[in-house]
Amino acid sequence: MIDVKDLAKNYAVDEQTLKAVDNVSFIAEKGDMISIIGHSGSGKTTLLSLIGGLTKPDAGSVTINGTDIWGLDDNSRSHFRNQHMSFIYQFSSLIPTLTALENILLPTAFGKFSGDVADYAKELIGIVGMKEKTNAYPSHLSGGQQRRIAIARAFINSPSIILADEPTGDLDEETEHEIIRLFQRMNEDRKTTFVIVTHNNEIAAQAKKRFRMSGGVLNPITAAYGGMTEVSGLK
């Protein structure tokens, strides 16, 4: 479970205070799929970074599976992330000197994992349709292909939580649908919790819980794509 309470992050811009995240609170139960939609600069990415323990909040708390992540020291927080969550960033961030398969396996170098992770990595690379690129280096992959490998990498440590920032931003429509189906399958079969930031209404509508972020403020959306209505006053 993710319990975000009164979370705030401010930045100084031209001698003014910008409220990137303004007193945000919400709860994600195990197995929830949550989407957060909003324009660029609305605070979506900053919110993900705060939840994931990458950016320190100015106020509020993030409790994940009973652990206050901002009550941990840096090393403990890094270890906690490695054991419980994975990130899918706007950019693939693959290591150029590693093959596609080696990039997928990279998170396993920082913790103890049971089972044959190499076999699982090969299964994942097939799931995202990149089996023929197993031994290819990032420089030989298109942007969309790199994104698929980054998505497969996010699942290698069997995380209980996936934090995804525009996960299908540079994919074609067919691949986008395949990735969303993968998310849904992992969500339903493994009860993986997803928090997905996107500007795509169609993707957002797939989530069980939907929010819109604007000016650092998070509000729930009560209806699905095509007629989404915001509810103000979320605390």
C-alpha positions in Angstrom: 0.0 0.0 0.0 1.1 3.6 -0.8 -0.1 6.2 1.7 0.8 9.7 0.5 -0.1 12.4 3.1 0.0 16.2 2.8 2.9 15.9 0.3 4.5 19.2 -0.8 7.5 20.3 -2.9 8.3 23.9 -3.7 10.9 25.5 -6.0 12.3 29.0 -6.1 11.8 30.5 -9.6 12.7 34.1 -10.3 12.5 35.0 -6.6 9.0 33.5 -6.5 7.9 30.2 -4.9 6.6 27.6 -7.4 4.4 24.9 -5.7 5.3 21.9 -7.8 3.3 19.6 -5.5 0.7 21.3 -3.3 -0.5 19.3 -0.3 -1.2 16.1 -2.1 -2.8 13.1 -0.3 -4.0 9.8 -1.6 -3.9 6.1 -0.9 -3.1 3.3 -3.3 -4.1 -0.2 -2.1 -2.2 -3.3 -3.2 -3.2 -4.1 -6.8 -4.5 -0.7 -7.6 -3.9 0.9 -11.0 -3.8 4.6 -10.7 -3.4 7.2 -13.5 -2.5 10.8 -13.2 -3.2 13.0 -16.1 -2.2 16.6 -16.6 -0.3 19.1 -18.8 3.5 19.5 -18.8 4.6 21.4 -15.7 1.6 20.4 -13.7 3.7 18.5 -11.1 3.1 14.9 -12.2 6.8 13.9 -12.6 7.8 15.6 -9.4 5.0 13.8 -7.5 6.3 10.4 -8.9 9.8 11.3 -7.8 8.6 12.2 -4.3 6.7 8.9 -4.0 9.7 6.9 -5.3 12.1 8.4 -2.8 14.2 10.3 -5.4 13.2 13.8 -4.5 12.9 14.9 -0.9 9.6 16.6 0.0 9.4 19.9 1.8 6.5 18.6 3.8 4.3 15.5 4.2 5.1 11.8 4.2 5.1 8.7 1.9 4.5 5.4 3.6 4.9 2.3 1.5 4.0 -1.1 2.8 4.2 0.3 6.3 7.6 2.0 5.9 8.0 5.8 6.0 10.5 6.0 3.1 11.6 9.5 4.1 12.4 8.3 7.6 15.2 6.0 6.1 18.7 7.0 5.4 19.9 7.2 1.7 21.3 3.7 1.6 18.3 2.1 3.3 15.9 4.0 1.0 17.9 2.8 -2.1 17.7 -0.8 -0.9 14.0 -0.4 -0.2 13.4 0.9 -3.7 15.3 -2.0 -5.2 13.3 -4.5 -3.3 9.8 -3.0 -3.7 9.5 -0.8 -6.7 10.6 0.0 -10.2 10.5 3.1 -12.4 9.6 3.6 -16.0 10.9 7.0 -17.0 10.1 9.3 -19.9 13.4 8.3 -21.4 14.7 4.8 -21.7 18.1 5.5 -19.9 19.7 2.3 -21.2 23.4 1.6 -20.5 25.0 1.9 -24.0 27.7 -0.7 -23.3 25.2 -3.4 -22.3 23.1 -5.5 -24.6 19.3 -5.4 -24.4 19.3 -8.5 -22.2 22.0 -7.2 -20.0 20.1 -3.9 -19.5 17.0 -5.9 -18.4 19.2 -7.8 -15.9 20.9 -4.7 -14.5 18.7 -4.2 -11.4 19.4 -7.8 -10.3 23.0 -6.7 -9.7 22.0 -4.6 -6.7 20.1 -7.2 -4.6 19.4 -10.8 -4.0 16.8 -12.4 -6.2 15.5 -16.0 -6.2 14.9 -18.1 -9.2 16.6 -18.0 -12.6 16.5 -14.3 -13.4 18.2 -14.9 -16.8 15.3 -17.1 -17.9 12.8 -14.5 -16.6 14.7 -11.7 -18.5 14.4 -13.7 -21.7 10.7 -14.2 -21.0 10.2 -10.5 -20.5 12.1 -9.6 -23.7 9.7 -11.9 -25.5 6.7 -10.3 -23.9 7.7 -6.9 -25.1 8.3 -8.2 -28.6 12.1 -7.8 -28.6 13.3 -11.4 -28.6 15.2 -10.9 -31.9 17.1 -8.0 -30.3 18.3 -9.9 -27.2 22.0 -9.2 -28.0 21.6 -5.8 -29.6 23.1 -2.7 -28.1 21.0 0.4 -27.5 22.7 2.2 -30.4 21.2 -0.4 -32.8 17.7 0.0 -31.4 15.1 2.6 -32.3 13.6 4.9 -29.6 10.5 2.7 -29.4 12.6 -0.4 -29.1 14.7 1.1 -26.4 11.5 2.0 -24.5 10.3 -1.6 -24.7 13.6 -2.8 -23.2 13.3 -0.2 -20.4 9.7 -1.4 -19.7 10.9 -5.1 -19.5 13.7 -4.0 -17.2 11.2 -2.5 -14.8 9.6 -5.9 -14.2 12.8 -8.0 -13.7 12.8 -7.6 -9.9 9.1 -8.5 -9.6 8.3 -5.2 -7.9 5.1 -4.7 -5.9 4.9 -1.2 -7.3 5.6 0.3 -10.7 5.9 4.1 -11.1 5.6 5.0 -14.7 6.2 8.4 -16.2 4.7 8.6 -19.8 5.6 4.9 -20.3 4.3 4.8 -23.9 5.3 8.3 -25.0 7.4 7.3 -28.0 5.7 4.1 -29.0 3.5 3.5 -32.0 -0.2 2.9 -31.4 -0.1 -0.9 -31.7 2.8 -1.3 -29.4 1.2 1.2 -27.0 -1.8 -1.1 -26.7 0.4 -4.1 -26.2 2.2 -2.4 -23.3 -1.0 -1.4 -21.7 -2.2 -5.0 -21.9 1.0 -6.1 -20.3 0.4 -3.6 -17.4 -3.1 -4.9 -17.0 -2.0 -8.5 -17.0 0.7 -7.8 -14.4 -1.8 -5.8 -12.4 -4.4 -8.6 -12.4 -2.2 -11.7 -12.2 0.4 -10.4 -9.8 -1.4 -7.6 -8.0 1.3 -5.2 -9.0 0.4 -1.7 -8.0 0.8 0.9 -10.8 0.9 4.7 -10.6 1.0 5.9 -14.2 1.6 9.5 -15.2 0.4 10.3 -18.7 -1.1 13.0 -20.9 -3.0 10.4 -22.9 -6.7 10.2 -21.9 -7.1 6.8 -23.4 -4.3 5.3 -21.3 -5.6 7.1 -18.2 -9.0 5.6 -18.7 -7.6 2.1 -18.3 -6.9 2.7 -14.6 -9.2 1.8 -11.8 -8.5 5.1 -10.1 -7.9 8.3 -12.1 -6.6 11.7 -11.1 -5.9 15.0 -12.8 -3.0 17.2 -11.7 -2.9 20.9 -12.3 -0.7 23.5 -10.7 0.6 21.0 -8.2 -2.9 20.1 -7.0 -4.3 16.5 -7.4 -8.0 15.9 -7.9 -9.8 12.7 -8.5 -11.7 12.0 -11.8 -15.0 10.3 -11.4 -15.8 9.1 -14.9 -14.0 7.3 -17.6 -12.4 8.6 -20.8 -14.9 10.6 -22.9 -16.6 12.2 -19.9 -14.1 12.7 -17.2 -15.2 14.9 -14.4 -13.0 16.3 -11.7 -13.9 16.3 -8.0 -12.3 19.3 -6.2 -11.1 19.5 -2.7 -9.1 16.2 -2.5 -7.1 16.0 0.8 
